[in-house]
């Protein structure tokens, strides 16, 4: 079984969120499961610069308005799938992240930049660029690669089946419909039954309409996106395609995220020997300038600072927590108003609140290991990886019961003795509901024996990528053999 993954990010070379972690871990797990896996990625500086033992596959000339496009094949890691990398200096040789410049503004030519990714992925998949390796499955990830499904569907000879994974339906890749001719597609595809979406073009629809199968990154999210609350205006289309929509839960890279062997931690620990976790907490408090108080509950946040993540709820609940002696450590960036509000809280309460704007992989590991509990109060959450890291590190998640958070965290309500609790869940997206969940967590934390049992149950949770890889293999097999 040959599988080609198309995506815009891959950790550690380019990362803005969980998508990069998935593309780093899932293909490797699939290779362990016996699949022949390759990636196709845009030639962003971090990716192109890391490509080793590369060979030129094709000079594609001018494609999607790029004057010069070259396709390379090489290795990004010693032990991982090989990757096709699209060198197109006009579109990819830029500072900033894959979608926006250093000033945070999206690139005005993102339509062409990601159409090029989809076009190359599709033509690779149908055997027109590298006939030495033709996949059985083309697996496109999020709107950035979704056009690959459309280009395959319009190709006169289809030799590949397509899977489209929604990592976050809220980010749809909307563009001016007047730019549709840039895609080189027949005019009939700019219609309500195609890419048109309320007078614009939706790249997300390119995957939803044309893929042979659609997956989300958790089972519950697959059900939620068929409802008006979570469907972002696409619920009707998703309902119409419900027979080919399924959810496969994301996993954890158990080598990268392992408190017993994590080189980024000041002390190692395990479920059987938790002494190192206290050292991690003291070290984090010292590094962040918080009061070094072992019994002060330390809440951690590693997240994009957006309303989707429910972080405005945290700000509303924060004064009461501070009065109760709680500490808060935040790592992330996003909405300027939220950044400013968290920064102000840290300025006013330096002994209890620390905020680091941006992303720092080493600090993310230290924060997740050193915190007592991890806040993930999302209004919606396709899967979420932070809570999985928290579970693995014995850092108890406090989550809203939505999407993958509901699929992975078992509330400490005591209602089901057969399922040991691993965290605290709440229903409503309100500061009162979040506050009540944190109050329950703090109450449990004040009882060391109960908290230790909760930590050990959390660390016993298993969310291996190997299980996800086997589920995808079964899906691919059904598609190939259909």
N, C-alpha and C positions, 0 to 999 in steps of 0.2 A: 504494500500500500504506500503510494507516494502522495505526500501532502505538501502544498505550498501555502505558507502563511503570508498574507500581505498586511502590513501595518505601518504606522508612521513613527512608532517609538520602540525602543528596546533597551532595557536596563543592562548595564550601567552607562551606556554610551549616550543615549538621549532619553530623558524622563521628565514628564510633567505630572504624572499620576500613575494610578494602578495599571493602566494599559501596558506601560513599559515593563512592569513586573511580570505580567501575564506572558508577554512575548519572550521574556527571558527564561521563564520556567516551564510553560506548557510544552513548547517544542522539544525541550530536553526530556521531559517526562514521556512524551510520545515516542521519542527515539528509544528510550529504555523499554517501551512497550512493544518495540519491534517495527515501528513505522519508519519509512524513509522520508525525512522531513527537511525542508529548506524554507528560508525566509526570503521575501523581497521587501527592501526598505529604501526610502529616499536617501540620497547621498548627502545628508546633512554633515557638517564638519566632524562632529563627534563620531559618526558612523563610518564615513569614508576614511577618516584618519586612522581608525582602528582596524580596518580590513587588512588581513595578512594573507600571504601566499595567494595573492589574487591573480586571476587570469581574465583577460578581456574576452567576453562572450560575444558582444556585438557592438558595432558603431551604428546607432539607430538614426543618426542625422538629426534633422529638425522635427521634433514631435511636440504637439501642444504649444507651439510658439517658442519652445526652447531651441536656441540655435544649434546646440551640440549636445547630444545625449549618448552616453556610453554606458553599457551594462557590464558590470564586473561580477565575478563569482569568487568568493574567498571565505576565510574563517574570521569570526569575531572573537572566538574563545578557543582555548585548547581542546576542550571537550564539549562540543556543542554542534548543532546543525550548521551547515554551510549557508551562506547568505548571498543572494543577488543584491547588489547595491547599484542604484541608478545615479550615475554621475551626470548632473545637469547644473553646471555652475550658475547659470542665469537664475535658476529657481531655488537652489538648495545651499549655495555657498554664501551663507549669511549668518550674522550674529543673532542672538535671541533664541527663542524656542522654536519648535516646528511650525507654530501657527502665527507667531507675532514677533515683532522686533523688540529690541531692548527697552523701548518706551512703552511696551505693553499693547500697542495698537496692532490689530491683525494686518497681515500682509494683504495688499489690495489684489494680488494675483493668486490668492489661495485656491481659487477654482482651478486654474491651470496647473498649479503645483501638485494638487492631489488628483486631478484628472490624469496627469502623467503617471502617477503611481498606479492608479487603476488600470490605465491602458497597458502599461508594461506588464503588470501582473496577469492581465487577461491574455495577452499575446504570448507570454511565457507558458501559461496554462494550456493553451491550445496547440502548443508545439511549434510556434512560428519563429521563436527567437533562439531557443536552445533545444533542438530536436533530440539531443542526447539524453535529456531528462524531461519527461512529460508527466505531470502529476495526475493522479486519479481524482484528487480533491483540491479545489482552490478555496482556502479559508480566509475570508476578508474580515477585518476588524474595524468596527466603527465607521463613521461617515467618511473618514479620510481615505479609506480603501474601498468604499462601497461601490463606486463606479465599475470596479472590476467585474462585479456580477452582471451589470448591464452590458458591458462590452462582450462578455462571454455569451450572454443570452442573445445578442444580436449577431453573433458570428455564424456564418453559414454552416460551419462544421463544428459540432459540439462534441469534444472528446473528454470533457471534464465536468464534474458535478461541483456545485458551489454551495458553500456554507457562509452565512453572514452572522457575525456575533455582535450584538448590541451591548456595549459596555456602559453606555449612558445615553438614554433616549433623549434627554434634554438638550444635548448638543447635536444639532441636526445638520449642520453644514448648509446654511441657507444662502443663496446667491441670487443675483438679479436674473430674471428669466430672459432678459434681452441678451445675455451672454451665452445662452444655450448653444448657438452655432459654434462656439469655441470647442465644444466637446466632440464634434465630428459624428454625432449620432443622427439617425433619421428623425425628421420633424415629428413623427407620430409619438415619440417618446416624451415630448413636452406636452403632456396631457394629464388630466386628473388621474388616469389609470397608470401614469408613468411618473415623471419627476416633478410635475407641477404641484405646488403646495401654496394655496392662498396667494396666487399671483407671483410666487417666487419659484426657484428650483430648490428642492431638498435632496441633498446627497444621501441622507439617511434613507429616503424612499428608494434610492437606487438599489439598496440592499434589500429593503423590505418587499419590494415588488418583484425583483428579478432573481433573487437567490432561490436555490432549490430547497434549502432548509435554513431556518432562522433560529439562533440560540441566544439566550441571555445568560448572564453569569451567576444566576441563582434560580432555583425553581419558583420561588415565590414571586420574584420580579417578572418572570415569564407570564404569570397570571395577572399581576398588577397592571402591566402596560396595556392590557386589553380593557381597562376601565378608564373613565374620564378623569379620575383623580391623578392617575400616573401616566396616561397615554400621550400627553403633550400634543393633543389634536390628531394623533395617528391611531387612536384606539380602534376606529372603524376598519382601517386597513388591516390592523393586527388581528382583529376578530375574524375578518374574512380569510386570513391565512392561518387561523388557529391550528389547523391540522398539521402544519409544518413548523410550529413554534414549540420549542422546549427549553428548559433551563438546566444548565450543567454548572454546578457550583465551582467557583474558583478555589484554588488551593494555596498552600504555603510552600515556599522553597525551604525545606526542612534543613538544608545545609547552611543556607544564608541566614536563616532565622532560627537559631538554636542557642538558648542561654547557657548551655553547658559547654559550648565551644565557640562562642561569639568573640572574635578578636577585638571588637569595638567596645567591649565592656570592661570596666575596671576590675570586676570580679565575676567569676562564672558561678552558676548555680543550676540546680535541677529540682524536680519535684521531691526527690528523696533527700536533698540537702539544700535548703533554701537560705542558708546563711549569707551567701553571696548577694542575694537580693537586697538585704539591708545595707550592704556596702555600696551597691549600685545607687540606692536612694540617697545615702549620705554624700556620695561623690557628686550626684546630680544637683543636690541642694547647694553644695559648695560651689560647683561650676557656674550655677545660675544666679548666685547671690541670694538664695533663699535662706531663711533661718534653718539651721541644722537641728531640726527637732524630729527625732525618730518616730514619735507617736502622732505627729501632725499628718492628717490624711493628705496625700499629694495626688492631685488629679492631673492627668496629662491629656493633651490634645495634639495630634499630628494630622493635619488636615488642610485642604484648601479652605480659606476663610470666605465662605459664601453662605448665602441664605439657605441653599440646598442642604448644607451640612448642619443647619440648625444652630449655628454659633451665635446668632442674635439671642437665642434662648439662654445660652450660657451667660451672656452679658447681663441679662435681666435677673438671673438667679444668683449671680456672683456676690452681690453685697451680703446676702444672708450667709453664704458659705464663708466669706471672710470673717464675719462676726463669730462663726463657729470654729475659727482657727484653721480652716482648710487652706491649702496651698494649691496654686495652679501654674502649670508650665505649658506654654503654647509654642508650637512650631508650625509655621505655615505662612501663606500669603494669599492675596485675592482681592476681595472687595475693599477699596480704599477706606470707606467708612468703618468697616469692621476692623481693618488694620489699625486705624486711628483710635478706635474705642478700646481695643485690647492694649495698645501701647499706652494710652492714658491710664488704664487700670494698673499697669505695671509701674508707671511713674508714680502713681499715688500710693501704691502698696508694694514697694520693692522687696520687702521681706517675705511677701506671700505670693506675688505674681511675677512671672517672668515671661516675656514674649520675644521670640526670635522670628523675625520676618524673613521669608525665603524658605529654602529647603537645604538641609544638611543631613546626608545619609548617616554619618557617624552620630550626630546628635539625635537623630530619629531612633536609632538603636538604644542609645543611652537613656533617652526619655522614656521609651516604652519599658525598658528594664527597670528604671529607677522609680517610676510612678507606682502608686498603689492601685489606682483605677484609671481607666481610659474612657474618655467621653466621646461617644459617637451618636449625637442626638439628631441624626439626619431626618429631614422631611421626607426624602426618599433616598434609597440606597440600593443600586443594582446588585451589588454583592458586598463591597467593602472588604478591604484587606487589613486595615488597621486593627479591627477587632480580632481578626485571626492571629495577628502578631501578638496582641495583648493576651489572648488565651494561651498561646505557646509560652509566653514569658511570665505567666502567673499574674498578669496585670489585669485586674477584673474589668471587663467591659460594662459600661452603662450605656444602653442603646435604646433607640426607638424601635418598636416592633414593626419594622417594614423590611421588604426585600430580603437581601442576604443576611441582614442583621437578625431578622426573625428566624432564618434558617440555621443560624450558627450559634446563637447564644440562648441558653436555657435559663429562664428567670428563676431567681431564688425565692420562689413563692411556696415551695414545699408541697405543691399540689400533686406532683407525680414522683413518688419515691424511686421508681424504676429509672428515672432520668436525673442524675445528679445535677444540681444547679451549677452554672458556670458564670453567671453574671446577673445583671439587673436590667429589666426591660420596662418601658412605659409606652402608653398608647398614643396620647394626644400630643401634638406638636405645640406645647405650651411650656412656659417657664415653671408653672406650678407642677405639671406632671414630671418634668425633668428634675425639679427640686425634690419632689417626693421620692423619686428613684435614687437620687444621690443621698438623701436622708437615710434610706434603707441601707445603702451601701456603707455609709459612715457608721450606722448602728452595728452592722455586722463587723466592720473593721475594729470597733471597740471591744469585740470579743475575739481575742487572738486565736483561740481554738477553732471557732467557726470560720474565721477568715482563712486560716491555714487550710482547712478542709476544702473551702471554696477554691483557693489557689490550686490545690492539688487536683481537684476535679477539672478545673479549666485546663491545666497542663496535660491532663490525660486525654483531652479532646484530640481527635485526629482529622486533619483536613489536608491530606497529602495530595500533591499534584498527580501522583500515580493513579489515584482513583478517578480523577477527572480525565486523565489521558485514556484510561480504559473506556470510560463512557463515550468519549469522542470517537475512539476507534470503532465502537459498536455502531455509532451513528454513521460514520463514514462507510462502514461495510454495507449497511442497509442502503445507503444512497448509491453506492457503486453497483450493487447487485440488483437494484430495482429495475 
